[in-house]
Amino acid sequence: MKIIIHGGFFSESSTSQETKIAKQNALLRIAKDSYEFLKSHSALEAVVYAVSLLEDDGLFNAGIGSQIQSDGKIRMSASLIDGSTHKMSGVINIEEVKNPIQVAQILQDYDDKVLGGSGATNFARKHGFEAFSTEIPQRRAEYEAKLKSLGTGTVGCVALDSEGKIAVATSTGGKGFEIPGRISDSATVAGNYANEFCGVSLTGVGEDIVSGAVAAKIVTRVTDGFSLKDAFEKTFNELKPFDGFAGAIAIDKDGTIYHQDSHPTMVFASYDGVTEEVFK
């Protein structure tokens, strides 16, 4: 069993040492908590659990820590893919839902698996997700002061369970100050993809990640026989002509954990029950 999570790029938040330490501690705690959960649950359930914990932590740009768009509203996106069934589900630009990834989980059982805007929000309400203000003072202060960040914040998780099944979940609060209606990569196969061979979750500039079809390319290359390292290298090299801004985490069917970013430092943590790793 293996698990790896990411929490966007460090440049997305304050660059203080205090914030860096807080993110390191939070990521390692969530990785270990999620690994314990994985012991008695499937990979699919574990990635939802991990991303829900990240959505509940205001340090990260998802759930309650989401950025505010140019019209003053918060809209979030999230998606989930089961590597064993190849089924992807997600929500795009959902509003006032604390855990968008849990709405994506419910959609796994529906024919219509990706919902956007008011349709996604209404679906959540019908399934018991009460209106929940995800705004926190830090994000409002950033918005009012027009302190636009690099827009590189997303959270994600890849897990390999005891049965060898892989799943991926990704959630984002957007880049902040975007045009309402903008679509991020997080609910697309560019930012979140898995099959029985490999699972990948992305963070960074959504437009760059979609342009590079990053997650789908990496998984396809591993499926076709590339090592995880070589699949990452080739795919990230293809971002260079347009200076693509991306970071990715992955696990393959053999339990290999890998991560890479084009513009350090992506914040991440991994755990396999013995070895832990966290961004420095």
C-alpha positions in Angstrom: 0.0 0.0 0.0 1.2 3.5 -0.9 -0.1 7.0 -0.7 1.1 10.4 -1.9 -0.6 13.8 -1.6 0.1 17.3 -2.9 -1.1 20.7 -1.8 -0.2 23.0 -4.7 2.9 25.1 -4.9 4.5 26.8 -1.9 4.6 30.1 -3.9 0.8 30.1 -3.8 0.8 31.0 -0.1 2.9 33.1 2.2 6.6 32.4 1.8 7.2 32.6 5.6 9.1 29.9 7.3 6.2 29.5 9.7 3.8 28.8 6.8 6.3 26.3 5.2 6.5 24.4 8.5 2.8 24.4 8.9 2.3 22.9 5.4 4.9 20.3 6.0 3.3 19.2 9.2 -0.2 19.2 7.8 0.8 17.2 4.7 2.7 14.6 6.6 -0.2 14.3 9.2 -2.8 13.9 6.4 -0.6 11.4 4.5 -0.2 9.2 7.6 -3.9 9.5 8.6 -4.9 8.6 5.1 -2.6 5.6 5.0 -4.2 4.3 8.2 -7.6 4.7 6.5 -6.3 2.9 3.5 -5.5 -0.2 5.6 -9.2 -1.0 5.8 -10.6 0.8 2.7 -10.2 0.8 -1.0 -7.9 3.2 -2.9 -11.0 5.0 -4.2 -12.3 5.6 -0.6 -8.8 6.6 0.6 -8.2 9.3 -2.0 -11.6 10.9 -1.2 -10.7 10.7 2.5 -7.3 12.4 2.0 -8.6 15.1 -0.3 -11.5 15.8 2.1 -8.9 16.4 4.9 -7.0 18.8 2.5 -10.2 20.6 1.7 -10.9 21.1 5.4 -7.5 22.8 6.0 -7.4 26.5 5.2 -3.7 26.3 4.4 -4.5 24.8 1.0 -6.4 26.2 -2.0 -9.4 23.8 -2.0 -12.5 23.5 0.0 -12.5 26.1 2.8 -9.2 27.6 1.6 -10.4 28.3 -1.9 -9.5 31.4 -3.8 -12.0 34.1 -4.7 -12.9 34.8 -8.4 -13.0 38.2 -10.1 -16.7 38.7 -9.2 -16.2 38.1 -5.5 -17.5 34.5 -5.5 -15.8 31.2 -4.8 -16.3 28.4 -7.2 -14.5 25.0 -6.9 -13.8 22.0 -9.0 -12.9 18.4 -8.1 -12.7 15.0 -9.7 -12.1 11.4 -9.0 -11.0 8.5 -11.1 -11.0 4.8 -10.3 -8.1 3.2 -12.0 -9.7 -0.3 -12.0 -12.9 0.7 -13.7 -11.6 3.7 -15.6 -14.6 5.7 -14.4 -14.1 9.5 -13.8 -16.5 11.7 -12.1 -16.3 15.4 -11.1 -17.8 18.8 -10.4 -16.8 22.1 -12.0 -17.4 25.5 -10.5 -19.5 24.2 -7.7 -20.4 26.8 -5.0 -20.8 26.7 -1.2 -19.9 23.0 -0.7 -17.3 22.2 1.9 -16.1 19.0 0.3 -16.5 19.0 -3.5 -14.6 15.7 -3.8 -17.4 14.0 -1.9 -19.9 15.2 -4.5 -17.6 13.8 -7.2 -17.6 10.5 -5.3 -21.4 10.2 -5.4 -21.4 10.9 -9.1 -19.4 7.7 -9.6 -22.7 5.9 -9.4 -24.5 8.1 -12.0 -24.6 7.9 -15.8 -24.0 11.7 -15.9 -20.6 11.8 -14.2 -19.3 15.4 -14.5 -21.6 18.3 -13.6 -20.9 22.0 -13.7 -22.1 25.3 -12.2 -25.6 25.5 -10.8 -26.2 21.9 -11.9 -23.4 20.7 -9.7 -24.5 22.8 -6.7 -28.1 21.7 -7.0 -27.1 18.1 -7.2 -25.0 18.5 -4.0 -28.0 20.1 -2.2 -30.3 17.2 -3.2 -27.8 14.8 -1.7 -27.6 16.5 1.6 -24.7 18.9 1.2 -25.9 22.0 3.0 -24.8 25.5 2.0 -21.4 26.1 3.5 -19.4 29.3 3.2 -15.9 28.3 2.1 -14.6 31.9 2.5 -11.8 32.5 5.0 -10.4 36.0 6.0 -7.1 35.4 4.3 -8.6 34.9 0.9 -10.9 37.9 1.3 -8.0 40.1 2.2 -6.0 38.8 -0.8 -9.0 39.6 -3.0 -9.7 43.0 -1.7 -6.0 44.0 -1.9 -5.8 42.6 -5.4 -2.9 40.4 -4.3 -3.1 38.0 -7.1 -1.0 34.9 -6.6 0.6 32.7 -9.3 -2.6 30.6 -9.3 -0.9 27.3 -8.7 -3.0 25.9 -5.9 -4.7 22.5 -6.0 -4.8 19.5 -3.8 -4.6 15.8 -4.8 -4.0 12.3 -3.8 -2.9 9.0 -5.4 -3.3 5.7 -3.6 -2.5 2.1 -4.2 -4.4 -0.3 -2.0 -3.8 -3.8 -0.7 -5.5 -5.3 -3.7 -3.2 -3.5 -6.2 -6.0 -1.0 -7.2 -5.1 2.6 -8.0 -7.3 5.7 -7.5 -6.7 9.4 -7.8 -8.6 12.5 -6.5 -8.0 16.2 -7.1 -9.6 19.3 -5.9 -9.1 23.0 -6.4 -10.3 26.4 -5.4 -9.2 28.0 -8.6 -6.4 30.5 -9.3 -8.1 33.5 -7.9 -9.5 36.6 -9.7 -10.3 34.4 -12.8 -13.1 35.2 -15.2 -16.3 33.5 -13.8 -16.8 30.3 -15.8 -13.1 29.5 -16.3 -12.5 25.8 -16.3 -9.5 24.4 -14.5 -7.6 21.2 -15.3 -8.6 19.5 -12.0 -11.8 17.9 -13.4 -10.2 16.9 -16.7 -8.0 13.9 -17.7 -5.1 16.4 -18.1 -5.0 17.1 -14.4 -6.3 13.8 -12.9 -6.0 10.4 -14.5 -5.6 6.7 -13.6 -5.9 3.2 -14.9 -4.7 -0.2 -13.6 -1.1 0.7 -14.5 -0.7 4.2 -13.0 -2.4 7.2 -11.3 -1.4 10.8 -11.6 -2.7 14.1 -10.0 -1.5 17.6 -11.1 -1.2 21.0 -9.7 0.0 24.2 -11.3 -1.4 26.5 -14.0 -4.5 24.8 -15.3 -4.2 26.1 -18.8 -0.7 24.8 -19.2 -1.6 21.4 -17.8 -4.6 21.1 -20.2 -2.4 22.3 -23.1 0.1 19.5 -22.3 -2.5 16.8 -21.5 -0.1 16.0 -18.7 -1.8 13.3 -16.6 -3.3 11.4 -19.5 0.1 11.4 -21.3 2.0 10.1 -18.3 -0.5 7.3 -17.6 -0.6 6.4 -21.3 3.2 6.2 -21.5 3.4 4.0 -18.4 0.7 1.8 -19.9 2.8 1.5 -23.1 5.8 0.4 -21.2 7.6 3.5 -20.1 9.0 3.6 -16.5 7.3 6.2 -14.3 10.5 8.3 -14.3 10.8 8.2 -18.1 7.2 9.0 -18.6 7.5 12.0 -16.4 10.7 13.2 -18.1 9.3 13.0 -21.6 6.0 14.7 -20.6 7.6 17.5 -18.7 10.0 18.1 -21.5 7.0 18.7 -23.7 6.0 21.6 -21.4 9.2 23.5 -21.9 8.4 25.1 -25.3 5.7 27.1 -23.7 7.2 27.2 -20.2 4.4 25.2 -18.8 3.9 25.4 -15.0 3.0 22.1 -13.5 3.7 19.7 -10.7 2.6 16.0 -10.5 2.5 13.1 -8.1 2.1 9.5 -9.2 2.1 5.8 -8.1 2.4 2.9 -10.5 1.1 -0.7 -10.2 4.4 -1.8 -8.8 4.2 0.7 -5.9 6.7 3.1 -7.4 6.1 6.7 -6.0 7.2 9.6 -8.1 6.8 13.4 -8.2 8.2 16.2 -10.3 7.6 19.9 -10.8 8.6 22.4 -13.5 8.8 25.4 -11.2 9.7 24.3 -7.6 8.4 24.0 -5.0 5.3 21.8 -5.2 4.3 20.8 -1.7 3.7 17.1 -1.2 4.0 14.2 1.3 4.1 10.4 0.8 3.9 7.4 3.2 4.0 3.6 2.8 3.8 2.6 6.4 7.5 2.8 6.9 9.1 5.5 4.8 7.8 9.1 4.8 8.8 12.0 2.5 7.7 15.6 2.6 8.8 18.7 0.6 11.7 20.6 2.1 
